[in-house]
Amino acid sequence: MENATKALMIGAGMLIAVLTMGLLVMVMNAVSQNFKTEFDIETSEQIRVFNKDYESYNKKLLRGTDIISLCNKAISNNDHFIDVPGREITIEFQMKEAIIYKPNGDGTAIGTGRSFKTNEVYTMNDLNAIKNDSEAFTDFKRRIFNCTGIEYNNNTGYVSKLSFREQKIDYSQGL
């Protein structure tokens, strides 16, 4: 009888130990899942805030100055996240009329062999070329663009590309 009581006590002790271990594993899994959920929520919020900055340029009427600001922001972002895959952004724009640097009276360009051509797609890195010429830069800043597309990285969810096209506005009927 004494052995049976000891066996029952050992069995009960083992059962309590197994239940305690199971409970500990469940608590650890719940805590781990909670941290993962918090991390996912924080990551989603970071993506939302980041994308909101760029989605604000998804408009019908943007001046060239807005495109310049956006390009500078994208270049800064790409420099900051140079080693992080899926965080690079490309800005593309297309113009309806060419920008010719320092036009001469006969239709040629003085002092440069470069011009922005009609309906070609340019990227944010091409803007550096016109920043060096005050007349071309002033011309570009006055142009009107609209956003024609916004793309997101499939893996990260971050904005990866914005596309713009110059719009010719007929001012004869007012804005």
Buried (B, 14 or more C-beta within 10 A) or exposed (E): EEEEEEEEEEEEEEEEEEEEEEEEEEEEEEEEEEEEEEEEEEEEEEBEEBBEEBBEBBEEEBBBEBBBEBBBBBBEBBEEBEEEEEBBBBBBBBBEEEBBBEBEEEEEBEEEEBBBEEEEEBEBEBBEBBEEBEEBBEBBBEBBBBBBEBEBBEEBBBBBBBBBBBBEEEEEEEE
